[in-house]
Amino acid sequence: MENKERFPEWFQASLEEFASTSRWLRREREPSMYGDEETGLPPHKIYTRSYASRALKEAKMVVDAVSKVISEGLSK
């Protein structure tokens, strides 16, 4: 976020959303792999298919945008 002006305008327009998605996925990483230690629930008892679909969709959005920025940068 501190260096957002270094990115293309189309990328800057979605940067807040990308940052939010990254924070959300970071928080979910450990319980999605190991479950919830306090309650003893395994990951498959915590997450639903629709939740996983949302995570995949949002992660793909960020990856696609970052891939586009990289390929634009390489073509310069």
C-alpha positions in Angstrom: 0.0 0.0 0.0 2.9 2.3 0.7 4.1 2.0 -2.9 0.8 1.8 -4.7 1.8 4.6 -7.1 4.3 2.2 -8.6 1.5 0.1 -10.0 -0.7 0.7 -13.0 -4.0 2.6 -12.3 -6.2 -0.4 -13.0 -4.3 -2.3 -10.3 -4.3 0.6 -7.9 -8.1 0.7 -8.2 -8.4 -2.8 -6.7 -5.5 -2.6 -4.3 -7.6 -2.2 -1.2 -9.6 -5.3 -2.2 -6.5 -7.3 -2.9 -5.1 -6.3 0.5 -8.3 -7.2 2.3 -8.4 -10.6 0.5 -4.8 -11.3 1.5 -5.4 -10.5 5.1 -8.5 -12.7 5.2 -6.7 -15.6 3.6 -3.7 -15.2 5.9 -6.0 -15.4 9.0 -7.7 -18.6 7.6 -4.6 -20.4 6.6 -3.7 -22.1 9.9 -7.2 -23.3 10.9 -7.9 -24.4 7.3 -4.8 -26.7 7.5 -4.9 -27.8 11.2 -8.4 -27.1 12.5 -9.2 -25.3 15.7 -7.1 -26.4 18.5 -9.3 -24.8 21.2 -12.5 -26.6 20.1 -10.8 -29.6 18.7 -12.6 -29.2 15.4 -10.8 -30.5 12.3 -10.8 -28.3 9.2 -13.6 -30.2 7.4 -15.9 -29.4 10.4 -15.0 -25.7 10.3 -15.3 -24.8 6.6 -18.0 -25.4 4.1 -17.7 -26.0 0.3 -19.1 -22.5 -0.4 -16.6 -21.0 2.0 -13.8 -22.8 0.2 -15.2 -21.7 -3.2 -15.2 -18.1 -2.1 -11.5 -18.4 -0.9 -10.5 -20.0 -4.2 -12.3 -17.4 -6.2 -10.8 -14.4 -4.3 -7.3 -15.9 -4.3 -7.6 -16.5 -8.1 -8.6 -12.9 -8.6 -5.5 -11.6 -6.8 -3.2 -14.1 -8.6 -4.6 -13.2 -12.0 -4.1 -9.5 -11.3 -0.6 -9.9 -10.0 0.3 -12.1 -13.0 -1.0 -9.4 -15.3 1.1 -6.8 -13.6 4.2 -9.0 -13.8 3.7 -9.8 -17.5 3.1 -6.1 -18.3 6.3 -5.2 -16.4 8.3 -7.9 -18.3 7.1 -6.6 -21.6 8.4 -3.1 -21.0 
